[in-house]
Structure formats: C-alpha cells, structure tokens
C-alpha cells in the first residue's frame, strides 16, 4: 500500500511520540527516529506533492529529559530535518524526570529554542500543541490557553480541521486511554468537533483499529518508537507483551484543499504502510464520523479455517505446550485468544488469554501457550476461542485431542 493516488494533498506532516532517547548516542530509539525522518522524506519525495511540511513530536521524546538526551534529540533534528519542514516538540512526564518540570522547561528552551506551547498556521491549517503540567496533567492556566487558542482557530474557519496535540490521551477515547488518559481538557475540546487530536503516553499500537476514535471530535493514538504497552489486564504476561521492544510506528497525515484528511499508519520495523487509511472528509460534522463506538455493534466474528491445526507438545508430568494456527477475521485483526484447559469432566482448570500479536506487521502464523501445575495422571483437553476488538468471539473453538498426563 502507498499514499492514496486519488487524493491531492496541499499539506503533509509526520507525527511521532514516546521516542524515549537514552543517554547512549547509539540507542535504538535514535536509529528509529532517524529512520522515521528519512522514510517520511523519501515517501514524500516520490509523490506529486513532494513536501513534508511539518513534524510533530507529541511528548516523551526522552527517557528522563536529561541534558544529554535533549541534546541528542536536537542533534537528530538538526542533522535530518530539511528546509521547509516546520518542527514542533512538546514535553511530558519523562522530560520532567531528571530535575523537575521547571528545570526541564528551561533546558528545553535553551537547547531547542522553542516554546512548550504553540499555535501555528501551516498551509492554511491550524496546529495547536500543548505541553502537560505536573506530569501528564493540565492546570487551569493550560486549560485557559487551550480554550483561547481554539477560539481563535475556529474563528478563522469553523469547518476546517484543527490539528491538536497533547501527550496523554483524552480519557475514554482511543485504545490506551483507559489507563493512560486524562480528562482535564475534555470539556474544552468537545466544543470543537473539527479537532483532530493526536496523543501518545500509552505506547499502544497505531494499527489497532481502536487507535482512532470519534465521538465529540476525532482522536488518534500516536504509538511509540521504543516499546509496546497495551491497555488490557487479563493477559498471562501483563500489559507489556513479549518482544515489546520490536516497536516503531508513526503516522503520516495529509490534508487537501477541500479540508479532507487522510491518515496513514506506518511500520518502521518492516518499512510498510499498514493496510488501511483513516479517512476524515468532514471533521466538523459529527454525523459523518466513521470510527465511533457503533463499531462494537458488529456481529462479525473471528473464525478458524477448516484446516486450522492445534498441536500439543512438551508433555511433562504436570503440563504441556499447546500451539495453534491463527484464526481469521475479515474486517481487521484478531485481538486475542482465550486458551482454556478442561479436565475429563468438562470443568475448566486453566484459562489463559494471549494476544494475537497483531501489533506486529508480520504476525506469527501460530501462537503457543504453556501450562504447568496440572494433576499428573489426569486427562485434559484444550479449547481455543478467538476474540475481535469489538467483543465478538469464534462460534466454534479450536479443540485439541485429549491429553493424558
């Protein structure tokens, strides 16, 4: 997949967050940030509209906001940003970790020569970026500033999208906002349906279809260039999945002269666009929204193909490993699996939930789960159910042969 060739942009910008530069100049995050910039330019230069008009970094660009980390990030920008690209960087909780918010803001101003809060107009579109206070909150002064700047932006053109950036998600919006969202700006932002909001903080994958959400306005998660974390708490490994550091995702955003917007999620690990584009044709009109909670009303469920296999190996006196083929889901991805062990009376004795690893562009063809602590001499059977993001479940589970310990 590439950019929509039928879409004629007059604006293109790159969005990243949660980059987490370390003190080590050779840290993987620095390499990924460099790759993000080089990739965005290369992709842009191959298009009829060849500009990359802006870069927005939505907080947590460093691990602790130290002098060395800020200097390293600034060095990357100085080396790889080309003429014609406007750069905006905001701060958040990680930038404040070295010696507090006040010192971090001074250091940021000295190194970057930027204000922490900005309102810019780029190619006719308003961009508002705000740095958080007290970690990832927004005090009354910040709220007042946001309200005033939005009032100015909407006065220019009430139907034109307003691109808005803050580090924490808005509570109750995109995937990740349940655990990593804040609500101090909600009452202000919901007065402006034309807002297209970008936020990070959670490290949730941007190819999760819940990473775009529309209700009062449009919200998008911005992922990470460092490591994944997810917003579900029933998984056997917690919220941080295996191989979590295999994470480098970014958003490329385009807008045209008719105020339509296209958003392209991109995977830097494999150098691929994810196979879908978010489309917003009338940001100001809530009745036109496509990515609402109505998506949960679907009856479409994952399914296992007829030739799907489940195998059992590594059998011991009290356990085994089960490996099964991934299920299919015709709309987007399978979210996760319930892997249930039942005894010979049909009683559930283990219930483990694991992700499908959908957050990797190259998903594995099979998933494996190990069990131990079972009773020797007993017989067991494994049932695997696949679940969608929209709370639908396979009608028929994948079932193993009987297992005798």
Long-range contacts (C-beta under 8 A, 24 or more apart in sequence): 1-272, 1-273, 1-274, 1-275, 1-277, 2-43, 2-273, 3-43, 3-47, 3-252, 3-254, 3-262, 3-264, 4-262, 4-277, 7-254, 7-256, 7-260, 7-262, 8-48, 8-49, 8-256, 8-257, 9-49, 9-254, 9-255, 9-256, 9-262, 10-49, 10-123, 10-124, 10-255, 10-256, 10-257, 11-53, 11-122, 11-123, 11-124, 11-125, 11-253, 11-254, 11-255, 11-256, 12-44, 12-49, 12-51, 12-52, 12-53, 12-252, 12-253, 12-254, 13-52, 13-53, 13-54, 13-55, 13-56, 13-122, 13-163, 13-252, 13-253, 14-40, 14-52, 14-54, 14-55, 14-56, 14-250, 14-251, 14-252, 14-253, 15-55, 15-56, 15-58, 15-165, 15-198, 15-222, 15-250, 15-251, 15-252, 15-253, 16-55, 16-56, 16-57, 16-58, 16-222, 16-223, 16-225, 16-250, 16-251, 17-57, 17-58, 17-59, 17-60, 17-61, 17-167, 17-198, 17-199, 17-200, 17-201, 17-222, 17-223, 17-224, 18-59, 18-60, 18-200, 18-201, 18-203, 18-222, 18-223, 18-224, 18-225, 18-226, 19-57, 19-60, 19-61, 19-62, 19-73, 19-224, 19-225, 19-226, 20-60, 20-61, 20-62, 20-63, 20-94, 20-224, 20-225, 20-226, 20-227, 21-61, 21-62, 21-63, 21-69, 21-72, 21-73, 22-63, 22-69, 23-63, 23-66, 23-68, 23-69, 23-72, 25-72, 28-226, 28-245, 29-225, 29-226, 30-72, 30-73, 30-76, 32-225, 32-226, 32-248, 32-268, 33-73, 33-76, 33-225, 34-76, 34-79, 34-80, 35-248, 35-268, 36-225, 36-248, 36-250, 36-268, 37-76, 37-80, 37-81, 38-80, 39-250, 39-266, 39-268, 39-271, 40-250, 40-252, 41-82, 43-252, 49-254, 51-84, 52-82, 52-84, 52-85, 53-84, 53-85, 53-86, 53-122, 53-123, 54-85, 54-86, 54-87, 54-88, 54-122, 54-127, 55-81, 55-85, 55-86, 55-87, 55-88, 56-88, 56-127, 56-129, 56-163, 56-165, 56-198, 57-87, 57-88, 57-89, 57-90, 58-90, 58-129, 58-165, 58-166, 58-167, 58-198, 58-199, 58-200, 58-222, 59-90, 59-91, 59-92, 59-93, 59-94, 59-95, 59-131, 59-132, 59-166, 59-167, 59-200, 59-201, 60-92, 60-93, 60-94, 60-95, 60-167, 60-200, 60-201, 61-89, 61-95, 62-94, 62-95, 63-94, 63-97, 64-94, 64-95, 64-97, 64-98, 65-91, 65-94, 65-95, 65-96, 65-97, 65-98, 65-104, 65-107, 65-108, 66-98, 67-98, 67-107, 67-111, 70-95, 70-107, 70-108, 70-111, 70-112, 71-111, 74-111, 74-112, 86-120, 86-122, 87-114, 88-114, 88-118, 88-120, 88-127, 88-129, 88-165, 89-114, 90-116, 90-117, 90-129, 90-130, 90-131, 90-132, 90-165, 90-166, 90-167, 91-116, 91-131, 91-132, 91-167, 92-131, 92-132, 92-135, 92-136, 92-167, 92-168, 92-200, 92-201, 93-132, 93-135, 93-136, 93-167, 93-201, 96-135, 101-133, 101-134, 105-131, 117-142, 117-145, 119-149, 119-152, 119-153, 121-156, 123-255, 124-160, 125-160, 125-161, 125-162, 125-163, 125-255, 126-152, 126-153, 126-156, 126-160, 126-162, 126-163, 127-163, 127-164, 127-165, 128-153, 128-162, 128-163, 128-164, 128-165, 129-164, 129-165, 129-166, 130-165, 130-166, 131-167, 132-166, 132-167, 132-168, 132-182, 136-167, 136-168, 136-182, 136-201, 137-182, 137-184, 138-166, 138-182, 138-184, 138-185, 139-184, 142-184, 143-184, 143-185, 143-188, 146-185, 146-188, 146-189, 147-188, 150-188, 150-189, 150-191, 150-192, 150-195, 154-192, 154-194, 158-194, 158-284, 159-194, 159-259, 159-282, 159-283, 159-284, 160-194, 160-259, 160-283, 160-284, 161-194, 161-195, 161-196, 161-255, 161-259, 161-261, 161-280, 161-283, 161-284, 162-192, 162-194, 162-195, 162-196, 163-196, 163-198, 163-253, 164-189, 164-195, 164-196, 164-197, 164-198, 165-197, 165-198, 165-199, 166-197, 166-199, 167-199, 167-200, 167-201, 168-199, 168-200, 168-201, 169-199, 169-200, 169-201, 169-202, 169-219, 169-221, 170-197, 170-199, 170-219, 173-197, 173-213, 173-215, 173-219, 174-199, 174-204, 174-210, 174-211, 174-212, 174-213, 174-219, 174-220, 174-221, 175-202, 175-204, 175-208, 175-210, 175-211, 175-213, 175-221, 175-230, 175-231, 176-201, 176-202, 176-203, 176-204, 176-211, 176-221, 176-230, 176-231, 177-202, 177-219, 177-231, 178-231, 179-231, 179-239, 180-204, 180-231, 189-216, 189-217, 190-216, 190-217, 192-217, 193-217, 193-283, 193-284, 193-285, 193-286, 194-283, 194-284, 195-283, 196-220, 196-261, 196-280, 196-283, 198-222, 198-251, 200-224, 202-229, 202-231, 203-227, 203-228, 203-229, 203-247, 204-228, 204-229, 204-230, 204-231, 205-230, 205-247, 205-249, 205-358, 205-359, 206-249, 206-250, 206-251, 206-265, 206-274, 207-249, 207-265, 207-267, 207-274, 207-333, 207-358, 207-359, 207-361, 208-333, 208-358, 208-359, 208-389, 209-276, 209-291, 209-295, 209-332, 209-333, 209-389, 210-389, 211-265, 212-263, 212-278, 212-291, 213-291, 213-292, 213-293, 214-286, 214-289, 214-290, 214-291, 214-292, 215-286, 215-289, 215-292, 215-293, 216-286, 217-283, 218-280, 218-283, 218-289, 218-291, 220-251, 220-263, 220-278, 222-250, 222-251, 223-247, 223-249, 223-250, 223-251, 223-265, 224-248, 224-249, 225-249, 225-250, 225-268, 228-359, 230-355, 230-359, 232-336, 234-353, 235-336, 235-353, 235-354, 235-355, 236-352, 236-353, 236-354, 236-369, 237-354, 241-355, 241-357, 241-359, 243-360, 246-360, 247-359, 259-283, 267-361, 269-360, 269-361, 270-361, 270-362, 272-361, 274-361, 276-332, 295-390, 296-390, 296-391, 298-331, 298-388, 298-390, 298-392, 299-392, 300-329, 300-330, 300-331, 300-388, 300-390, 300-392, 301-329, 301-388, 301-392, 301-393, 301-394, 301-395, 302-327, 302-328, 302-329, 302-334, 302-386, 302-387, 302-388, 302-392, 302-393, 302-394, 303-327, 303-328, 303-329, 303-386, 303-394, 303-395, 303-396, 304-328, 304-384, 304-386, 304-394, 304-396, 304-397, 304-398, 308-398, 310-382, 310-384, 310-398, 310-399, 310-400, 311-400, 312-382, 312-400, 312-401, 312-403, 314-370, 315-403, 315-405, 316-372, 316-405, 317-376, 317-405, 318-372, 318-373, 318-374, 318-375, 318-376, 318-405, 319-370, 319-371, 319-372, 319-373, 319-374, 319-405, 320-370, 320-371, 320-403, 320-405, 321-368, 321-369, 321-370, 321-371, 322-368, 322-369, 322-370, 322-371, 322-382, 322-384, 322-400, 323-366, 323-367, 323-368, 324-366, 324-367, 324-368, 324-384, 324-398, 325-365, 325-366, 325-398, 326-356, 326-363, 326-364, 326-365, 326-366, 326-367, 327-356, 327-386, 327-394, 327-398, 329-386, 329-388, 331-388, 332-388, 332-389, 333-358, 333-363, 333-389, 334-358, 334-386, 334-387, 334-388, 335-387, 335-388, 335-389, 336-386, 336-387, 337-367, 337-384, 337-385, 337-386, 337-387, 338-384, 338-385, 338-387, 339-369, 339-382, 339-383, 339-384, 340-382, 340-383, 340-384, 340-385, 340-397, 341-371, 341-374, 341-380, 341-381, 341-382, 342-380, 342-381, 342-382, 342-383, 343-378, 343-379, 343-380, 344-378, 344-379, 344-380, 344-381, 344-402, 349-374, 349-380, 350-374, 356-386, 374-405, 375-405, 376-405, 377-405, 378-404, 378-405, 379-403, 379-404, 379-405, 380-405
